[in-house]
Amino acid sequence: MKSLKALYKIGKGPSSSHTMGPQRAAKLFREEHPEADRFKVILYDSLAKTGKGHQTDEAVLEPLAPIPTELVWMPETDEELPHPNTMDLFAYMDGEETGRMRVASVGGGAIAIEGRFDVEPEEIYPENSFAEIAEYCRVHRMRFPDYVELREGPEIWDFLAEIWKTMRNAIDEGVVVDGVLPGGLEVDRRARGLFNHRHIDERPETRENRLVCAYAFAVGEQNASGGIIVTAPTCGACGVVPAVLRYAQEKRGFTDEQVLRALATGGMIGNLVKTNASISGAECGCQAEIGTACSMAAAALAELYEMGNDQIEYAAEIAMEHHLGLTCDPICGLVQIPCIERNAVSAMRAINAVSLSNFLQGSRKISFDLVVRTMYETGRDLKSGYRETAEAGLAKLYQDSTR
C-alpha cells in the first residue's frame, strides 16, 4: 500500500475525483509541455456527465490558462475506457500535435497516467490486507497506529497534525457561515443552525446527534462551496471522519496526540479500501466514498477508545456492510443533495458501529477484507446511472419533477 499522504489530501472542494484529480493532471501536462500554444482536453463518461456541477471545467482550464484550450465533453463513447473518470489531454504548437496524455482520476484526488507509474508515491506497506496487518500486529504485539509509524516513519505525526488542524478549521469555519451554496440548487447552509439551535427537550443523546450532524454539515458545506477540506477518503465524504473525531474529543477530552493515532488507524482502513477495491463514486457508487468514510471513522473512534484490534476490525466491517449498494446520484452533479446530509447520517452510523462492535465482540462472522471485496463487486455491478453520472435515482427523478 501507499503512504497515508496519498490518501489524506488537503485541497479545495467540491470533488476529489472530478476537481482535484483533473486539475492535477492538467497542471502536470502544462509543466511537461511549456512550448504549447494550444491545448485540447476531452472529458469522458462520468467526468463529462457531472463535470459542470463538479466544476471540472474550471479545474482543468485554470492551470492551462492563459493558453487557449478547447474543452470537449464526451459523455458517451464506444471506446472501452480504463475508468469512468477518463480524460485525454493534447498539446499543439504551430498546428502540430506535440504531446498527448490519457489520465484516469481514480478517486481521492489520485490519478493514473496510461503507460506511466511515476505520478503516485511508491508502495511502502508490504502488507496489503487487513488480515496481514492484523497478524503482523498480533505477532509483534503492537496497535495499528504503531504499525503505521513503523511503515511511514515518525514524520507521519507531523503530517497527521496538519491534517487534523485542517479538519478542525473546516468545522470551525463551517458552523459560523450561513447563506446559500453556489450551483443553482438554492441549498441553504444548515450547519450554523444545527450548531446553535438546541432542541426544546435536549437530552444527551439528542445533543450528540445535533452536534455530530452539525460538524458533518459544516465540512460538507465548506466542500460544496469550494473551501479547504481534507479528502477522507474523498471530498464528497469529507465530513464523516472530522465530525466523529471532533465530537469524541470534546465529549471525552481526548488529546490531539490520541486523535492523531486515531487518524492513523482510520487512514489505514481507507488505504486498504483504496488498494483492494475503490474509493471512487464513479467506479463503485457512493458506497465506495461514504461507506469507506464511515469505516474509517468507526475504526478511528474505536482506536480512541483503545478497543482491541479485532473490535476495530468489527467496527469498520459493520460500517461498510451497511452501506453496500449505496448509489451515487448527486442532483445536477453538485456535491450537495444528497451528499451533505449523507455525511451526517454516516457519521452517526460510525458511532453506532463502534457501539455494536463493543456489545457483540467475539461474534463476528464477516471479515473486513471480505466486505471490501463485496463492496467492489457490488459497485461494479451497479448500472452506470447509479455511479456518479447524475442520470438515475434522485438526480433523475428530481430533474423530472421540476420540468
MARTOR-744138 format. One line per 10 residues: number of its first residue (from 1); their letters; for each residue x, y, z of N, C-alpha, C. Coordinates in pm, whole numbers, plus 50000, padded with zeros to 5 digits. Atoms other than C-alpha are relative to their C-alpha. Example, Ala and Ser with C-alpha at 12.3 -4.5 7.8 and 13.67 -1.06 7.14 Angstrom:
2
1> as> 50089:49881:50000:51230:49550:50780:50090:50120:50000; 49918:49881:49994:51367:49894:50714:49923:50109:50073
% end
This chain:
403
1> mkslkalyki> 50084:49881:50000:50000:50000:50000:50087:50125:50000; 49931:49872:50002:50097:50361:49952:49987:50072:50134; 50001:49921:49877:50153:50621:50221:49862:50060:50025; 50121:49926:49965:49866:50783:50408:49999:50138:49937; 49992:49868:50064:49991:51102:50245:49936:50001:49863; 50070:50009:50128:49837:50975:49922:49850:49983:50019; 50143:50015:49970:49501:50926:50095:49942:50130:50054; 50042:49873:49943:49460:51232:50315:50064:50114:49921; 49947:49887:50078:49496:51534:50086:49925:50127:50039; 50059:49870:49970:49435:51899:50169:49979:50074:49870
11> gkgpssshtm> 50026:49928:50124:49266:52093:49893:49861:50059:49998; 50131:49938:50017:48962:52277:49762:49899:49898:49949; 50109:50081:50052:48627:52109:49705:49959:50052:49864; 50095:50089:49936:48389:52012:49572:50021:49851:49976; 49988:50142:50032:48515:51682:49429:50145:49962:49980; 49861:50044:50014:48843:51497:49466:50023:49935:49864; 49980:50071:50127:48792:51279:49157:49962:50084:49879; 50046:49920:50113:48618:51541:48940:50062:50140:49997; 49939:49867:49994:48805:51853:49052:50150:49990:50027; 49860:50005:49961:49131:51779:49233:50083:49916:49903
21> gpqraaklfr> 49925:50088:50090:49238:51489:49008:50022:50061:49863; 49982:49937:50131:49171:51659:48672:50088:50123:50005; 49915:49882:49989:49332:51980:48792:50147:49961:50013; 49863:50049:49985:49641:51789:48899:50056:49951:49866; 49957:50050:50131:49656:51619:48558:50030:50115:49905; 49980:49887:50089:49620:51949:48371:50127:50077:50037; 49879:49929:49955:49891:52115:48581:50125:49924:49957; 49885:50082:50039:50131:51826:48517:50022:50008:49849; 49988:49996:50147:50057:51832:48143:50055:50135:49954; 49949:49867:50034:50119:52206:48127:50150:50008:50028
31> eehpeadrfk> 49859:49997:49964:50454:52164:48304:50085:49919:49902; 49924:50085:50091:50558:51891:48062:49998:50051:49856; 50009:49946:50135:50461:52095:47753:50000:50153:50002; 49994:49853:49991:50577:52453:47808:50001:50067:49864; 49992:49943:50135:50615:52500:47431:49863:50017:49934; 50131:50004:50065:50244:52454:47357:49939:50139:49985; 50075:49876:50020:50044:52739:47207:49850:49973:49995; 50141:50037:49993:49717:52546:47225:49986:49864:50065; 50030:50129:49938:49567:52264:47432:49859:49955:49962; 50133:50058:50017:49272:52031:47386:49983:49895:50109
41> vilydslakt> 50029:50097:49895:49110:51830:47665:49864:49936:49972; 50126:50074:50017:48846:51559:47618:49965:49934:50132; 50050:50059:49876:48642:51463:47924:49897:49894:49965; 50086:50112:50035:48473:51123:47904:49906:49962:50115; 50088:50072:49909:48186:50940:48074:49961:50085:50122; 50045:49932:49878:48137:51047:48438:50054:50141:50009; 49944:49865:49997:48370:51344:48406:49919:50096:49914; 50081:49916:50089:48155:51472:48121:49858:50017:50051; 50140:49997:49959:47818:51385:48270:49973:50089:50120; 50019:49916:49882:47868:51568:48600:50105:50109:50012
51> gkghqtdeav> 49889:49907:49996:48155:51794:48506:49963:50143:50034; 50041:49863:49971:47962:52121:48519:49971:50016:50150; 50034:49990:49858:47821:52053:48866:50120:49986:50091; 49880:50021:49920:48157:51937:48994:50110:50103:49970; 49904:49895:50037:48335:52237:48835:50127:49943:49937; 49885:50061:50067:48560:52007:48632:50059:50092:49895; 49950:49910:50104:48582:52261:48352:50090:50108:50059; 49919:49898:49935:48712:52531:48587:50131:49942:50050; 49880:50064:49946:48957:52288:48747:50103:49971:49892; 49909:50033:50111:49104:52188:48410:50055:50125:49934
61> leplapipte> 49959:49881:50075:49116:52530:48247:50094:50090:50080; 49919:49910:49918:49275:52715:48540:50150:49978:49984; 49855:50017:50013:49623:52552:48526:50051:50011:49856; 49958:49988:50139:49627:52567:48143:49998:50145:49950; 50008:49859:50039:49547:52939:48127:50138:50066:50008; 50091:49937:50098:49623:53169:47953:50005:49937:49860; 49992:50065:50130:49698:52922:47671:49859:49961:49955; 50133:50038:50049:49385:52875:47453:49979:49849:50011; 50029:50143:49977:49222:52543:47542:49861:49966:49950; 50129:50052:50046:48947:52353:47364:49957:49889:50096
71> lvwmpetdee> 50051:50099:49907:48734:52158:47610:49885:49924:49934; 50099:50083:50068:48534:51866:47468:49933:49908:50101; 50076:50086:49911:48257:51692:47665:49954:49877:49920; 50038:50122:50071:48212:51328:47558:49938:49900:50099; 50065:50089:49903:47957:51160:47790:49979:49858:49951; 50020:50133:50057:47910:50867:47553:50111:49968:49901; 49899:50045:50094:48172:50669:47365:49994:49849:49987; 49995:50145:50022:48202:50323:47212:50133:49941:50046; 49869:50045:49957:48560:50305:47331:49995:49946:50142; 49990:50054:49864:48638:50090:47635:50102:50081:50078
81> lphpntmdlf> 49915:49910:49924:48779:50332:47889:50062:49928:50120; 49937:50064:49883:49021:50240:48171:49926:50030:50130; 50071:49957:49879:48797:50422:48422:49891:50097:49957; 50104:49903:50037:48471:50622:48414:50047:50145:50003; 49944:49864:49993:48676:50931:48506:50126:50009:49915; 49886:49995:50092:48900:50931:48198:50002:50131:49924; 49984:49878:50079:49038:51236:48019:50124:49988:49912; 49887:49993:50091:49268:51290:47722:50044:50145:49988; 49944:49866:50015:49498:51592:47700:50093:50003:49880; 49918:49984:50120:49664:51716:47378:50068:50136:50003
91> aymdgeetgr> 49927:49874:50012:49931:51981:47327:50036:50023:49853; 49970:49964:50139:49989:52167:46999:50093:50121:49995; 49919:49882:50027:50242:52411:46860:50003:50021:49848; 50006:49966:50143:50201:52584:46523:49914:49899:49923; 50095:50089:50065:49912:52349:46444:50038:49853:50003; 49955:50139:49994:50112:52029:46506:49990:49947:50143; 50008:50061:49867:50049:51791:46794:50140:49972:50053; 49868:50021:49939:50347:51787:47031:49996:49906:50120; 50008:50093:49888:50215:51564:47307:49857:49964:50033; 50132:50043:49955:49924:51371:47447:50014:49916:50125
101> mrvasvggga> 49997:50076:49876:49835:51204:47776:49859:49955:50035; 50129:50053:49954:49550:50980:47887:50009:49980:50152; 49998:50002:49855:49463:51014:48255:49867:49946:50053; 50119:50042:49926:49218:50838:48487:50008:50060:50139; 50009:49945:49864:49110:51023:48800:49931:49894:50085; 50046:50125:49941:49073:50722:49025:49940:50013:50140; 50062:49980:49869:48936:50880:49344:50095:50060:50101; 49918:49940:49896:49059:51086:49635:50105:50096:49950; 49901:49910:50057:49250:51319:49403:50116:49930:49933; 49892:50078:50062:49476:51038:49280:49975:49986:49850
111> iaiegrfdve> 50011:50020:50144:49546:50997:48909:50089:49887:49955; 49920:50106:50064:49675:50715:48692:50019:50039:49854; 49968:49961:50138:49850:50801:48364:50035:49875:49920; 49980:50118:50083:49838:50543:48089:50147:49987:49960; 49863:50028:50038:50179:50385:48038:50105:50056:50094; 49903:49941:49907:50338:50560:48337:49968:49958:50143; 50015:50040:49860:50397:50480:48702:50072:50098:50092; 49917:49906:49927:50572:50796:48821:49922:50114:50064; 50077:49887:49949:50284:51013:48942:49946:49976:50141; 50048:50030:49866:50189:50838:49267:50117:49952:50086
121> peeiypensf> 49894:50046:49910:50403:50762:49575:50022:49850:49988; 49966:50142:50005:50578:50428:49596:49926:49923:50110; 50059:50086:49897:50438:50135:49791:50095:49995:50119; 49915:50006:49881:50565:50149:50149:49949:49899:50103; 50055:50102:49911:50339:49894:50318:50009:49864:49931; 49994:50132:50062:50433:49533:50237:49873:49919:50022; 50126:50068:49974:50105:49414:50391:49888:50071:49924; 50102:49940:50085:49805:49468:50163:49858:49952:50032; 50134:50040:49957:49510:49320:50352:49990:50021:50150; 50017:49985:49856:49360:49367:50695:50054:49878:50073
131> aeiaeycrvh> 49956:50123:49935:49433:49006:50777:50152:49998:50017; 49853:49997:49992:49804:49050:50700:50047:50101:50105; 49961:49897:49902:49827:49370:50904:49968:49955:50142; 50041:50045:49867:49635:49224:51198:50093:49891:50052; 49910:50107:49959:49858:48917:51203:50138:50055:50037; 49871:49937:49968:50174:49130:51193:49993:50067:50137; 50014:49930:49873:50044:49340:51481:49984:49902:50116; 50015:50102:49895:49948:49027:51679:50135:49942:50037; 49869:50062:49975:50291:48871:51640:50094:50097:50071; 49907:49900:49945:50473:49195:51726:49940:50079:50115
141> rmrfpdyvel> 50067:49940:49884:50226:49297:51996:49994:50153:49990; 50011:49856:50019:50151:49640:51859:49859:50036:49954; 50127:49948:50047:49848:49854:51792:50018:50057:49860; 49993:49955:50139:49761:49982:51446:50076:50131:49982; 49923:49877:50020:49898:50337:51495:50151:49978:50008; 49857:50030:49990:50234:50192:51598:50049:49931:49872; 49968:50063:50128:50229:49978:51285:50013:50106:49890; 49994:49892:50099:50156:50289:51074:50131:50077:50015; 49874:49928:49977:50451:50470:51235:50119:49918:49954; 49890:50087:50043:50675:50170:51169:50020:50008:49849
151> regpeiwdfl> 49991:50000:50146:50595:50178:50795:50023:50141:49943; 49995:49864:50053:50568:50556:50750:50119:50080:50053; 49897:49920:49934:50836:50682:50988:49935:50099:50095; 50056:49910:49899:50790:50921:51283:49948:50131:49943; 50047:49875:50060:50733:51214:51044:49852:49995:49964; 50143:50009:50032:50382:51082:50981:49917:50079:50100; 50079:49929:49899:50271:51250:51305:49991:50149:49969; 50007:49859:50041:50361:51598:51179:49901:50016:49885; 50095:49995:50111:50167:51524:50861:49857:49990:50052; 50136:50018:49948:49863:51400:51053:49957:50117:50088
161> aeiwktmrna> 50034:49881:49922:49882:51703:51283:49945:50109:49909; 50050:49901:50095:49835:51926:50978:49864:49959:49944; 50130:50050:50046:49551:51705:50858:49892:50031:50104; 50098:49976:49894:49373:51734:51194:49972:50150:50015; 50019:49855:49993:49427:52110:51204:49907:50048:49889; 50085:49961:50113:49268:52144:50860:49857:49952:50019; 50134:50052:49972:48974:51924:50957:49929:50088:50102; 50061:49915:49897:48912:52133:51269:49963:50137:49943; 50027:49869:50060:48936:52456:51070:49874:49996:49913; 50118:50012:50086:48675:52331:50823:49873:50000:50083
171> idegvvvdgv> 50116:49999:49911:48437:52266:51111:49978:50140:50058; 50012:49868:49937:48511:52598:51283:49945:50104:49903; 50047:49905:50100:48455:52792:50962:49857:49969:49957; 50130:50040:50052:48151:52592:50855:49884:50027:50093; 50111:49984:49906:47948:52634:51174:49967:50147:50027; 50031:49858:49977:47956:53017:51165:49952:50070:49874; 50040:49939:50126:47867:53077:50799:49857:49961:49968; 50132:50034:50052:47517:53100:50661:49990:50048:49857; 50017:49961:50140:47371:53180:50320:49963:49882:49915; 50039:50101:50098:47310:52977:50005:50124:49945:49931
181> lpgglevdrr> 49887:50062:50069:47552:52729:49848:49996:50031:49851; 49997:49971:50144:47666:52802:49491:49955:49881:49918; 50034:50109:50090:47545:52599:49195:49861:50004:49941; 50133:49984:50058:47184:52698:49137:49890:49920:50064; 50104:50078:49934:47002:52448:49361:49933:50078:50114; 50053:49918:49891:46942:52721:49621:49994:49922:50132; 49990:50076:49875:47053:52492:49905:50055:50091:50109; 49955:49919:49887:47077:52679:50234:50107:49927:50080; 49907:50055:49902:47373:52625:50463:49922:49973:50129; 50078:50037:49882:47238:52445:50768:50086:49966:50122
191> arglfnhrhi> 49912:50036:49888:47543:52373:50986:49986:50098:50116; 50009:49899:49894:47513:52701:51177:49874:49981:50083; 50125:50023:49929:47150:52634:51264:50006:49877:50088; 49986:50122:49921:47225:52280:51380:50088:50023:50122; 49904:49978:49894:47515:52400:51589:49943:50087:50113; 50046:49901:49902:47332:52684:51764:49863:49973:50059; 50139:50014:49957:46971:52570:51797:49980:49873:50082; 50025:50114:49911:46922:52347:52098:49856:49953:49987; 50135:50057:50002:46626:52112:52098:49926:50041:50127; 50079:49956:49885:46340:52211:52332:50013:49905:50118
201> derpetrenr> 49981:50101:49895:46398:51888:52525:50128:49924:49970; 49874:50057:50047:46764:51824:52456:50064:49910:50105; 49934:50099:49917:46879:51508:52623:50140:49975:49945; 49861:50022:50046:47245:51390:52594:50008:49936:49861; 49994:50066:50131:47172:51162:52300:49954:50093:49888; 50046:49902:50099:46984:51442:52119:50110:50100:49970; 49889:49906:50019:47275:51678:52173:50110:49936:49916; 49899:50069:50079:47516:51418:52036:49962:49999:49853; 50047:50005:50138:47308:51375:51723:50011:50137:49935; 50000:49864:50056:47276:51751:51674:50142:50048:49970
211> lvcayafavg> 49864:49947:50019:47646:51833:51720:50078:49919:49897; 49930:50080:50100:47783:51540:51521:49953:50038:49860; 50056:49962:50130:47549:51630:51236:50042:50141:49961; 49957:49863:50029:47638:52000:51265:50142:50002:49947; 49860:50003:50044:48008:51919:51229:50013:49938:49860; 49996:50062:50132:47947:51690:50932:49945:50095:49894; 50055:49901:50092:47726:51952:50765:50100:50111:49975; 49905:49889:50013:47989:52220:50831:50108:49968:49898; 49892:50037:50092:48264:52031:50647:49943:49976:49860; 50061:50024:50130:48030:51917:50368:49965:50129:49928
221> eqnasggiiv> 50034:49872:50061:47913:52273:50311:50123:50080:49960; 49874:49937:50040:48268:52404:50309:50050:49940:49869; 49959:50068:50123:48348:52144:50045:49916:50047:49882; 50091:49964:50109:48041:52230:49835:50022:50143:49951; 49976:49861:50037:48140:52597:49837:50143:50026:49956; 49863:49985:50047:48498:52531:49727:50099:50035:50108; 49909:49973:49889:48654:52565:50072:50108:49895:50013; 49888:50092:49976:48964:52391:50204:49955:49889:50094; 50038:50117:49921:48898:52040:50331:50108:49891:49984; 49910:50115:50011:49073:51703:50369:49923:49884:49937
231> taptcgacgv> 50062:50120:50058:48990:51405:50149:50009:49887:50103; 50001:50104:49897:48882:51135:50394:49890:49899:49974; 49888:50007:50093:48886:50946:50170:49986:50091:49879; 50027:49916:50116:48727:51187:49916:49942:50132:50046; 50065:49873:49967:48587:51538:49902:49853:49978:50035; 50142:50021:49979:48230:51413:49879:49966:49935:50132; 50021:50067:49871:48271:51212:50201:50087:50060:50109; 49898:49939:49913:48499:51459:50379:49951:50037:50138; 50052:49954:49872:48266:51539:50670:49990:49895:50108; 50029:50108:49905:48237:51199:50837:50108:49988:50108
241> vpavlryaqe> 49890:50020:49904:48579:51148:50999:50019:50122:50091; 49985:49884:49911:48618:51509:51125:49888:50013:50102; 50114:49986:49910:48267:51512:51274:50008:49904:50118; 49994:50102:49895:48311:51188:51467:50114:50029:50098; 49885:49980:49913:48658:51270:51599:49989:50130:50079; 50015:49873:49928:48578:51633:51689:49903:49984:50117; 50096:50018:49891:48272:51533:51891:50058:49912:50109; 49943:50089:49900:48455:51247:52064:50104:50073:50085; 49898:49926:49926:48741:51477:52160:49936:50096:50100; 50068:49906:49912:48505:51736:52304:49929:49929:50115
251> krgftdeqvl> 50078:50072:49899:48296:51480:52490:50088:49930:50101; 49918:50084:49913:48575:51265:52633:50134:50062:50038; 49875:49934:49964:48868:51507:52648:50125:49934:49945; 49882:50062:50062:49098:51310:52419:50099:50108:49956; 49896:49907:50043:49429:51482:52345:50014:49997:49848; 49974:50000:50144:49535:51581:51995:50086:49881:49962; 49913:50113:50030:49801:51312:52013:49919:49871:49987; 50088:50117:50012:49532:51049:52072:49919:50004:49871; 50076:49986:50125:49331:51186:51781:50087:49966:49880; 49910:50031:50112:49634:51161:51554:50018:49849:49986
261> ralatggmig> 49990:50147:50006:49669:50793:51645:49872:49942:49939; 50126:50044:50059:49302:50751:51558:49999:50024:49849; 49992:49970:50143:49360:50921:51222:50090:49901:49927; 49912:50101:50061:49642:50676:51156:49925:49870:49976; 50077:50123:50016:49412:50380:51215:49892:50016:49894; 50102:49975:50102:49130:50533:51010:50061:50007:49861; 49934:49991:50129:49374:50611:50732:50043:49864:49947; 49964:50136:50041:49496:50253:50728:49880:49928:49939; 50123:50061:50052:49136:50139:50675:49969:50056:49861; 50025:49939:50130:49087:50388:50391:50099:49952:49895
271> nlvktnasis> 49897:50048:50092:49413:50276:50234:49969:49858:49951; 50033:50137:50039:49300:49914:50236:49889:49997:49896; 50109:49994:50098:48978:50001:50053:50052:50052:49867; 49944:49942:50122:49167:50217:49804:50086:49899:49924; 49909:50097:50061:49418:49937:49741:49926:49880:49941; 50064:50127:50037:49182:49639:49720:49865:50016:49933; 50129:49977:50064:48865:49799:49584:50004:50137:49932; 50004:49868:50060:48787:50163:49505:49939:50099:50099; 50064:49893:49923:48706:50494:49674:49936:50100:49904; 50057:49915:50105:48561:50637:49351:49852:49975:49983
281> gaecgcqaei> 50143:50012:50022:48189:50705:49329:49966:49970:49855; 50023:50026:50142:48217:50695:48950:50024:49854:49966; 49969:50140:50027:48351:50342:48968:49910:49904:50079; 50073:50094:49914:48156:50187:49258:49883:50061:50076; 50111:49940:49929:47884:50427:49368:50043:50064:50131; 49966:49928:49877:47863:50619:49694:50046:49907:50112; 49950:50095:49900:47929:50303:49897:50152:50006:50007; 49854:49993:50003:48292:50345:49788:50052:50125:50071; 49958:49876:49936:48307:50700:49922:49950:50010:50143; 50055:49982:49867:48072:50738:50215:50012:49873:50083
291> gtacsmaaaa> 49981:50125:49928:48095:50369:50306:50141:49989:50055; 49861:50002:49953:48473:50395:50327:50020:50103:50109; 49988:49896:49897:48448:50721:50523:49943:49952:50132; 50062:50052:49878:48216:50552:50772:50089:49895:50065; 49908:50100:49947:48457:50260:50810:50122:50065:50063; 49884:49928:49945:48747:50500:50861:49966:50064:50134; 50040:49932:49877:48556:50697:51124:49975:49900:50112; 50027:50101:49898:48440:50383:51306:50129:49942:50055; 49872:50054:49956:48791:50239:51317:50077:50103:50083; 49930:49894:49927:48933:50574:51430:49941:50019:50140
301> laelyemgnd> 50064:49984:49870:48677:50608:51709:50030:49881:50091; 49966:50119:49921:48739:50251:51823:50144:50008:50050; 49862:49980:49957:49109:50335:51835:50006:50100:50116; 50003:49902:49891:49033:50639:52052:49961:49933:50132; 50046:50070:49880:48853:50410:52296:50093:49886:50039; 49899:50104:49975:49155:50175:52285:49937:49860:50001; 50059:50132:50016:48942:49883:52178:50102:49908:49934; 49906:50096:50058:49118:49567:52064:49998:50004:49849; 49991:49997:50146:49232:49525:51706:49887:49924:49933; 50111:50076:50057:48962:49264:51646:49870:50082:50004
311> qieyaaeiam> 50118:49916:49990:48694:49505:51768:50005:50116:49901; 49983:49894:50100:48836:49778:51547:49961:49948:49863; 50038:50060:50128:48802:49545:51251:49849:49984:49991; 50145:50021:49998:48445:49462:51352:49926:50132:49976; 50063:49869:50018:48353:49832:51375:50009:50046:49855; 49981:49960:50140:48498:49903:51031:49917:49914:49906; 50078:50092:50084:48325:49598:50884:49852:50032:50006; 50142:49964:49985:47983:49690:51026:49971:50126:49920; 50021:49871:50067:48021:50043:50892:49991:49984:49849; 50002:50020:50144:48097:49926:50539:49882:49914:49957
321> ehhlgltcdp> 50103:50097:50038:47850:49638:50533:49864:50067:49980; 50133:49940:50006:47551:49863:50589:49994:50125:49911; 50005:49905:50111:47641:50094:50305:50003:49929:49864; 49990:50075:50126:47660:49815:50046:49883:50034:49908; 50101:49970:50100:47475:49905:49729:49960:50146:49993; 50039:49859:49998:47454:50277:49808:50041:50068:49870; 49978:49938:50130:47421:50472:49484:50060:50139:50013; 49946:49864:50008:47594:50793:49381:49917:50075:49897; 50094:49934:50092:47323:51017:49233:49983:50147:50038; 50008:49859:49961:47407:51382:49305:49912:50081:49906
331> icglvqipci> 50091:49919:50080:47134:51617:49188:50078:50111:49928; 49931:49902:50086:47261:51832:48899:50151:49984:50002; 49855:50022:49993:47605:51679:48956:50068:50079:50109; 49944:49922:49891:47652:51905:49259:50021:49912:50123; 49972:50079:49880:47806:51766:49578:49922:50062:50116; 50086:49934:49901:47508:51891:49780:49886:49909:50044; 50112:50089:49969:47196:51672:49761:50020:49869:49923; 50017:50022:49856:47210:51405:49898:50130:50000:50079; 49865:50024:49949:47582:51426:49968:50025:50057:50140; 49971:49938:49872:47597:51672:50259:49926:49931:50113
341> ernavsamra> 50081:50068:49899:47312:51515:50454:50052:49859:50024; 49951:50138:49991:47458:51171:50382:50124:49993:50090; 49884:49996:49911:47781:51271:50560:49957:49996:50146; 50048:49996:49862:47583:51346:50876:49945:49866:50043; 50057:50131:49969:47390:51020:50865:50111:49897:50019; 49890:50096:49993:47711:50825:50807:50084:50020:50124; 49923:49974:49877:47888:50996:51097:49932:49936:50120; 50072:50063:49891:47614:50882:51334:50007:49847:49989; 49992:50145:50020:47628:50536:51181:50136:49946:50045; 49867:50043:49954:48002:50517:51254:50002:49983:50151
351> inavslsnfl> 50007:50009:49854:47934:50584:51622:49923:49876:50042; 50080:50119:49970:47667:50315:51625:50077:49871:49971; 49922:50119:50035:47903:50069:51454:50099:49966:50110; 49905:50023:49890:48156:50115:51734:49928:49940:50121; 50076:50054:49888:47890:50052:51998:49965:49853:49976; 50035:50139:50032:47776:49734:51820:50122:49909:50011; 49880:50084:49996:48131:49605:51787:50041:49974:50144; 49969:50018:49858:48172:49655:52161:49902:49902:50064; 50101:50089:49943:47844:49483:52250:50015:49856:49951; 50004:50132:50065:47890:49193:52008:50137:49940:49977
361> qgsrkisfdl> 49864:50050:50022:48263:49128:52036:50004:49848:50011; 49985:50145:50000:48360:48773:51957:49899:49926:49916; 50104:50069:50078:48056:48703:51739:50010:50029:49851; 49987:49958:50140:48182:48844:51408:50018:49880:49907; 49989:50105:50101:48143:48621:51100:50061:50053:49870; 49953:49940:50124:48242:48864:50822:50127:50080:50026; 49875:49925:49983:48598:48995:50788:49992:50132:49924; 49996:49873:50072:48680:49346:50679:50044:49978:49856; 49954:50027:50136:48866:49210:50377:49886:49948:49913; 50111:50056:50077:48556:49019:50268:49898:50108:49965
371> vvrtmyetgr> 50100:49897:50028:48324:49319:50298:50054:50101:49898; 49940:49911:50101:48568:49532:50096:49989:49936:49862; 50013:50070:50128:48573:49271:49821:49854:50002:49952; 50143:49998:50034:48192:49256:49834:49959:50138:49948; 50031:49864:50044:48167:49634:49805:50047:50023:49857; 49944:49977:50134:48389:49634:49498:49917:49927:49894; 50080:50075:50098:48193:49360:49320:49860:50060:49987; 50131:49937:50003:47864:49525:49415:50004:50128:49917; 49987:49874:50073:47984:49859:49282:50016:49981:49851; 49980:50024:50142:48097:49718:48952:49873:49947:49934
381> dlksgyreta> 50126:50052:50053:47756:49550:48913:49891:50107:49990; 50099:49893:50008:47567:49877:48963:49988:50052:49858; 50017:49936:50130:47418:50024:48649:50073:50135:50000; 49918:49880:50007:47625:50317:48527:49926:50125:50048; 50077:49883:49957:47342:50561:48601:50006:50025:50148; 49992:49988:49854:47392:50495:48971:50143:50016:50049; 49859:49984:49963:47766:50559:48964:50050:50139:49958; 49956:49862:50017:47815:50937:48976:49988:50051:49856; 50027:49946:50133:47661:51020:48641:49884:50099:50001; 50118:49913:49986:47354:51212:48769:49893:49965:49897
391> eaglaklyqd> 50096:50043:50101:47146:51005:48524:49889:49912:50057; 50101:50089:49942:46940:50795:48766:49975:50039:50145; 50026:49978:49859:46798:50783:49115:49947:50138:50030; 50046:49868:49959:46743:51111:49297:50027:50105:49893; 49964:49900:50101:46922:51307:49026:49899:50003:49887; 50095:50008:50111:46689:51186:48751:49859:50042:50042; 50138:49973:49958:46362:51199:48945:49981:50144:50044; 50009:49858:49962:46436:51543:49086:49988:50088:49877; 50004:49923:50124:46504:51678:48741:49865:49984:49930; 50130:50026:50063:46189:51512:48608:49889:50077:50070
401> str> 50107:49935:49924:45979:51664:48887:49999:50152:49984; 49993:49854:50015:46097:52018:48810:49969:50046:49859; 50028:49964:50139:46017:52004:48440:49852:50031:49980
% end
